[in-house]
Amino acid sequence: MIDKERGRALQRRFTSLLQVLRLKPPSEAERKSPVPIEVIDENYPGNILSDKTRPISYDSFASLAVPFSSEGFAENPEKQTELARFLIDRFKLASRGIFLDVGFGANIHIANTFAASGVDSFAIDQQQGKYDSDEGIWHSPRVVTTNKQGVTILNGDIADINKGDSALRDKNFGTILFNGSWDASGNNWTVGGEVAEAKYHNKGDKTISSAEFVDRERSQVLKQCTSRLKPGGAVGFVSARYAFHGSGFSFNLLPEEKLVFLDLYTRLTKLGAKRVCLVGVTQKGFDEMLAASPLPDLSEIRESFRGSGMKFPEVTVEKVEQVRDQLRRIDNLPRETTSVKYGGNPDFSKKQVEESIELVKGIPEFEGLARIDALFAEI
């Protein structure tokens, strides 16, 4: 047996060795991603998504006051064209092959820019063109028209892209893009959000909760879309804050937006993603943005709420600090999200959140970003 004095000496030597090696406790240890990850942050030339010179907007009431985000891309064809060019150039998308923009709404500018770059381009949105009142919007993709720029415009349910009567069933895409159309905090009519929820209420299996149905629908859409990618093809997701229309995510909900990207990463790795690229703002860059973005004087707007019966959703210094703390580490992200509260099955939704956090926490590429603006995966 080792006597107590010798045991203490060994313990001191072991402790000293740990200090020399600077080993981290298991809970904080860096972990390697199951797939290679590249990071494009605010320091990358031409990264218009993560531009740290653009002030942070604290408009937590954006979805109440205006129908779009205040990042500067809403109702701005020039910015959308610039975004498309950045994506084409950075990810070499023109050489990958056919392009599909999913849930483009009124923003045909992305697909038009791809077409102008010589890429055979398609754009699908459920609310394009006319549809049979009995059938509704839940049908396989159908061609509506081809515009002057040569973009083939379709309507229909992207989840049915592989069905026998789908106009896209024989296409192999180089890029499939969800440009602000995957999920949002309000009025964006997103594929993985309000569209999936509407599908549940219109034709979903009511023996399961809305949360479970939306989860299955998201997996189905991603599975079907990625199966239509050619070898080396990519699927991309840009934050709804950069959408042409819709409120995106307010400052208060940036932690929930980050969870959306964690969930996408979780699902795409399960689908066999070979590599992932994250676009976003580093922890240091976000601190610099906060320092350069003082809280605005909202007294006039606050006064307009008086007597309306509505609560004025003001952003306070304390709230800013709370959001900043949640974005600082993956394990700090909230578990009680909007989907957990209102999805009809809080235990299921919370488990989904926990799964993504557990998979990602400790991965330096994720931990190093305070805000994620886009995610691309090569399948």
KOLZA-869787 format. One line per 10 residues: number of its first residue (from 1); their letters; for each residue y, z, x of C-alpha. Coordinates in steps of 0.05 Angstrom, whole numbers, plus 5000, padded with zeros to 4 digits. Each point is the difference from the previous one (the first is absolute). Layout:
# KOLZA-869787
NUM) A) Y Z X ~ ...
END
This chain:
# KOLZA-869787
1) MIDKERGRAL) 5000 5000 5000 ~ 5072 4988 5022 ~ 5038 5066 5008 ~ 5067 5009 4965 ~ 5042 4994 5063 ~ 4967 4934 5020 ~ 5006 4975 4928 ~ 5075 5014 5000 ~ 5007 4964 5067 ~ 4964 4939 4973
11) QRRFTSLLQV) 5043 5001 4938 ~ 5064 5002 5042 ~ 4976 4942 5043 ~ 4982 4960 4938 ~ 5068 5015 4968 ~ 5034 4979 5065 ~ 4960 4935 5002 ~ 5021 4984 4929 ~ 5073 5010 5017 ~ 4993 4955 5061
21) LRLKPPSEAE) 4967 4945 4959 ~ 5048 5012 4942 ~ 4945 4993 4950 ~ 5021 5002 4927 ~ 4965 5041 4947 ~ 4951 4958 4960 ~ 5047 4999 4940 ~ 5055 4967 5041 ~ 4956 4957 5046 ~ 5015 4926 5003
31) RKSPVPIEVI) 4947 4957 4966 ~ 4984 4927 5011 ~ 5006 4953 4942 ~ 4935 4965 4980 ~ 5038 4934 5007 ~ 5053 4980 5051 ~ 5071 5014 4976 ~ 5064 4967 5024 ~ 5068 5031 4984 ~ 5064 4961 4989
41) DENYPGNILS) 5056 5051 4997 ~ 5076 4998 4996 ~ 5005 4981 5073 ~ 4965 4933 4990 ~ 5051 4943 5002 ~ 5013 4969 4932 ~ 4963 5053 4960 ~ 5044 4998 4938 ~ 4955 5047 4961 ~ 5008 5059 5047
51) DKTRPISYDS) 5072 4990 5021 ~ 5025 5070 5017 ~ 5073 4977 4997 ~ 4993 4994 4925 ~ 5021 5066 4968 ~ 4950 5040 4960 ~ 5014 5000 4926 ~ 4989 5066 4966 ~ 5002 4970 4930 ~ 4945 5041 4967
61) FASLAVPFSS) 5026 4973 4934 ~ 4993 4927 5019 ~ 4948 4984 4948 ~ 5045 5031 4946 ~ 5066 4968 5021 ~ 4980 4931 5027 ~ 4938 4957 4995 ~ 4993 4991 5075 ~ 4997 5034 5067 ~ 5062 5008 5043
71) EGFAENPEKQ) 4969 4975 5066 ~ 5040 4935 4994 ~ 4943 4952 4983 ~ 5006 5004 4924 ~ 5027 4938 4966 ~ 5013 4973 5070 ~ 4968 4931 5012 ~ 5027 4997 5071 ~ 4968 5067 5020 ~ 4934 4980 4968
81) TELARFLIDR) 5001 4934 5039 ~ 5016 5039 5064 ~ 4942 5047 4985 ~ 4952 4942 4990 ~ 5022 4969 5066 ~ 4990 5066 5036 ~ 4929 5006 4972 ~ 4983 4928 5016 ~ 5025 5005 5071 ~ 4974 5070 5017
91) FKLASRGIFL) 4930 4992 4971 ~ 4995 4925 5014 ~ 4984 4989 4926 ~ 5017 4926 4998 ~ 4940 4985 5045 ~ 4952 5042 4959 ~ 4996 4953 4941 ~ 5012 5002 4925 ~ 5049 5054 4975 ~ 4995 5040 4934
101) DVGFGANIHI) 5056 5045 4975 ~ 4972 5050 4949 ~ 5045 5029 4947 ~ 5062 4962 5022 ~ 5039 5010 4934 ~ 5068 4968 5009 ~ 4994 4997 5075 ~ 4976 4929 5014 ~ 5041 5000 5064 ~ 4943 5026 5043
111) ANTFAASGVD) 4952 4945 4979 ~ 5055 4947 5005 ~ 5012 5021 5072 ~ 4927 4994 5017 ~ 4998 4931 4967 ~ 5061 4979 5041 ~ 4962 5021 5062 ~ 4945 4950 4983 ~ 4952 5050 4969 ~ 4962 4981 4936
121) SFAIDQQQGK) 5027 5055 4955 ~ 4980 5034 4935 ~ 5034 5055 4959 ~ 4968 5038 4942 ~ 5031 5047 4950 ~ 4972 5021 4932 ~ 5066 4990 4965 ~ 5010 4927 5021 ~ 5000 4946 4947 ~ 4971 5005 4931
131) YDSDEGIWHS) 4935 5033 4979 ~ 4957 5004 4938 ~ 5022 5060 4958 ~ 4928 5017 4983 ~ 4975 4995 5071 ~ 5061 5033 5031 ~ 5010 5003 5075 ~ 4930 5020 5019 ~ 4969 4934 5020 ~ 4980 4965 5064
141) PRVVTTNKQG) 5055 4968 5042 ~ 5027 4935 4970 ~ 5049 4950 5027 ~ 5067 5001 4963 ~ 5040 4950 5042 ~ 5018 4976 5069 ~ 5073 5011 5018 ~ 5046 4953 5039 ~ 4983 5035 5065 ~ 4926 4985 4990
151) VTILNGDIAD) 4978 5071 4982 ~ 4943 5002 4950 ~ 5018 5054 4949 ~ 4946 5035 4959 ~ 4992 5055 4949 ~ 4940 5043 4984 ~ 4963 5061 5026 ~ 4992 5001 5076 ~ 4938 5044 4992 ~ 4966 4938 4971
161) INKGDSALRD) 5016 4955 5059 ~ 4926 4985 5011 ~ 4979 4987 4928 ~ 4972 4932 4983 ~ 5062 4976 4963 ~ 5049 5025 5052 ~ 5046 4947 5029 ~ 4996 5037 5067 ~ 4924 5009 5004 ~ 4992 4944 5052
171) KNFGTILFNG) 5059 5019 5044 ~ 4993 5034 5067 ~ 5066 5033 5018 ~ 5029 5014 5068 ~ 5047 5052 4971 ~ 5002 5039 4935 ~ 5065 5040 4991 ~ 5020 5056 4953 ~ 5074 5000 5013 ~ 5024 5064 4965
181) SWDASGNNWT) 4948 4987 4946 ~ 4944 5049 5016 ~ 5028 5067 4978 ~ 5067 5032 4985 ~ 5032 5061 4967 ~ 5027 4962 4941 ~ 5015 4934 4963 ~ 4971 4952 5051 ~ 4939 4978 4958 ~ 4956 5007 5062
191) VGGEVAEAKY) 4929 4975 5006 ~ 4971 5066 5022 ~ 5046 5041 4956 ~ 5028 4983 4932 ~ 4958 4937 4992 ~ 4936 5039 5012 ~ 5023 5055 4953 ~ 5017 4949 4946 ~ 4932 4968 5009 ~ 4968 5068 4988
201) HNKGDKTISS) 5038 5010 4935 ~ 4987 4928 4977 ~ 4927 4990 5019 ~ 4977 5056 5045 ~ 4939 5044 4994 ~ 5026 5061 4962 ~ 4940 5042 5019 ~ 5034 5010 5068 ~ 5070 5024 5016 ~ 5058 4954 5016
211) AEFVDRERSQ) 4998 5024 5072 ~ 4927 4980 5008 ~ 5013 4932 4968 ~ 5061 4986 5044 ~ 4959 5020 5061 ~ 4945 4951 4982 ~ 5050 4945 4984 ~ 5035 5008 5068 ~ 4933 4995 5035 ~ 4980 4940 4959
221) VLKQCTSRLK) 5065 4963 5014 ~ 4996 5012 5074 ~ 4926 4982 5003 ~ 5010 4935 4962 ~ 5063 4980 5038 ~ 4972 5014 5069 ~ 4938 4960 4983 ~ 5045 4939 4993 ~ 5028 5007 5070 ~ 4976 4951 5052
231) PGGAVGFVSA) 4974 5030 5066 ~ 5059 5031 5036 ~ 5041 5001 4936 ~ 5047 5057 4985 ~ 5021 5040 4939 ~ 5068 5033 5001 ~ 5038 5052 4960 ~ 5075 5010 5004 ~ 5034 5062 4970 ~ 5028 4992 4930
241) RYAFHGSGFS) 5066 5024 5029 ~ 5008 4928 5025 ~ 4982 4967 4934 ~ 5046 4950 4966 ~ 5000 5042 4937 ~ 4977 5070 4982 ~ 5018 5070 5023 ~ 4949 5006 5057 ~ 4996 5071 5026 ~ 5059 5048 5001
251) FNLLPEEKLV) 5013 5045 5060 ~ 4967 5059 4966 ~ 4936 4959 4993 ~ 4994 4973 5071 ~ 4941 5048 5013 ~ 4963 4971 4939 ~ 5015 4929 5025 ~ 4969 5019 5067 ~ 4938 5023 4963 ~ 4996 4931 4967
261) FLDLYTRLTK) 4994 4969 5070 ~ 4949 5052 5021 ~ 4959 4982 4938 ~ 5005 4926 5017 ~ 4976 5013 5071 ~ 4941 5041 4973 ~ 4979 4944 4952 ~ 5010 4943 5050 ~ 4959 5034 5054 ~ 4944 5008 4949
271) LGAKRVCLVG) 5006 4925 4987 ~ 4990 4984 5073 ~ 5070 4992 5028 ~ 4996 4978 5072 ~ 5070 5021 5020 ~ 5062 5030 4967 ~ 5074 4994 5013 ~ 5049 5053 4976 ~ 5074 4985 4993 ~ 5045 5061 4995
281) VTQKGFDEML) 5050 5050 5028 ~ 4980 5049 5054 ~ 5012 5075 4994 ~ 5058 4996 5049 ~ 5029 4939 4965 ~ 4997 5034 4932 ~ 5036 5061 5027 ~ 5054 4954 5027 ~ 5006 4967 4932 ~ 5007 5067 4965
291) AASPLPDLSE) 5054 5022 5050 ~ 5039 4937 4985 ~ 4992 5006 4924 ~ 5038 5060 4972 ~ 4988 5020 4928 ~ 5048 4964 4954 ~ 5050 5032 4952 ~ 4966 4991 4932 ~ 5050 5040 4959 ~ 5021 4940 4957
301) IRESFRGSGM) 4928 4981 4984 ~ 4982 5073 4987 ~ 5057 5004 4951 ~ 4975 4939 4962 ~ 4934 5038 4987 ~ 5037 5058 4968 ~ 4983 5007 4927 ~ 4948 4944 5003 ~ 4941 5048 4997 ~ 4973 4968 5064
311) KFPEVTVEKV) 4990 5039 5064 ~ 5041 4974 5058 ~ 4949 4986 5056 ~ 5045 5018 5058 ~ 4974 4998 5072 ~ 5017 5065 5035 ~ 4998 5018 5074 ~ 4938 5041 4985 ~ 4966 4941 4968 ~ 5017 4955 5059
321) EQVRDQLRRI) 4970 5052 5047 ~ 4938 5005 4956 ~ 4990 4924 5000 ~ 5011 4998 5075 ~ 4949 5054 5012 ~ 4948 4964 4957 ~ 5011 4935 5040 ~ 4994 5035 5067 ~ 4925 5008 4999 ~ 4945 4968 4959
331) DNLPRETTSV) 4972 5067 4982 ~ 5067 5021 4971 ~ 4999 4945 4947 ~ 4998 5025 4928 ~ 4935 5007 4962 ~ 5033 5009 4932 ~ 5023 4928 4991 ~ 5022 4964 4937 ~ 4931 4970 4992 ~ 4968 5068 5007
341) KYGGNPDFSK) 5046 5029 4946 ~ 4997 4943 4950 ~ 4937 4960 5013 ~ 4958 5039 4951 ~ 4951 5027 5052 ~ 5037 5043 5051 ~ 4936 5021 5037 ~ 4980 4927 5011 ~ 5070 4978 5021 ~ 5009 5059 5047
351) KQVEESIELV) 4933 4984 5033 ~ 5024 4928 5012 ~ 5063 5026 5034 ~ 4960 5049 5042 ~ 4952 4945 5022 ~ 5056 4957 5027 ~ 5035 5057 5035 ~ 4935 5023 5033 ~ 4985 4930 5024 ~ 5069 4988 5030
361) KGIPEFEGLA) 5026 5067 5025 ~ 5000 5004 5076 ~ 5001 4925 5010 ~ 5061 4992 5045 ~ 5023 4933 4971 ~ 5007 5032 4931 ~ 5026 5067 5025 ~ 5054 4965 5040 ~ 5031 4967 4939 ~ 5043 5040 4953
371) RIDALFAEI) 5007 4942 4950 ~ 4954 4941 4990 ~ 5032 4936 4976 ~ 4941 4952 5001 ~ 4927 4994 5017 ~ 4960 4938 5020 ~ 4925 4996 5010 ~ 4959 4945 5030 ~ 4933 4992 4966
END
